[in-house]
Amino acid sequence: MQEAYILINVELGCEEQVRRDLKKVEGVKEVYTSYGVYDFIVKAASDSVGNLEKLVFDNLRKIANVRSTLTLIVSEDKTVRHKTGK
């Protein structure tokens, strides 16, 4: 399973409508509100990077009032271990 986080910027005042539409998209697993440059952080998953690309281009970017997206593909090796030494 390939995962991605998509940062989404929307038109001012359209946040609730876009949130509802985002939750309807197949492959969208979680939707978070963000304050700053981006209005939403969306966690999405699909069986391949190609299908994630289709999800973004064919679905998310076509939602009314979405201004821009930035997609962050999650590395297959998700485990990061931090060692602290003193």
TAZICOR-V765083 format. One record per residue. N is the residue number from 1. RES is the residue in three letters. PSI is psi as a letter, one per 20 degrees, with the letter a starting at -180 (* if undefined). Layout:
BEGIN
N_RES_PSI + N_RES_PSI
END
This chain:
BEGIN
1_MET_p + 2_GLN_p + 3_GLU_q + 4_ALA_q + 5_TYR_p + 6_ILE_p + 7_LEU_p + 8_ILE_p + 9_ASN_p + 10_VAL_r + 11_GLU_q + 12_LEU_p + 13_GLY_i + 14_CYS_j + 15_GLU_g + 16_GLU_g + 17_GLN_g + 18_VAL_g + 19_ARG_g + 20_ARG_g + 21_ASP_h + 22_LEU_g + 23_LYS_i + 24_LYS_i + 25_VAL_p + 26_GLU_p + 27_GLY_i + 28_VAL_p + 29_LYS_h + 30_GLU_q + 31_VAL_p + 32_TYR_q + 33_THR_q + 34_SER_q + 35_TYR_p + 36_GLY_b + 37_VAL_h + 38_TYR_q + 39_ASP_h + 40_PHE_q + 41_ILE_p + 42_VAL_p + 43_LYS_p + 44_ALA_q + 45_ALA_q + 46_SER_r + 47_ASP_i + 48_SER_r + 49_VAL_h + 50_GLY_g + 51_ASN_h + 52_LEU_g + 53_GLU_g + 54_LYS_g + 55_LEU_g + 56_VAL_g + 57_PHE_h + 58_ASP_i + 59_ASN_f + 60_LEU_g + 61_ARG_i + 62_LYS_i + 63_ILE_p + 64_ALA_p + 65_ASN_j + 66_VAL_p + 67_ARG_g + 68_SER_q + 69_THR_q + 70_LEU_o + 71_THR_p + 72_LEU_o + 73_ILE_p + 74_VAL_p + 75_SER_q + 76_GLU_h + 77_ASP_n + 78_LYS_i + 79_THR_p + 80_VAL_p + 81_ARG_p + 82_HIS_p + 83_LYS_p + 84_THR_p + 85_GLY_q + 86_LYS_*
END
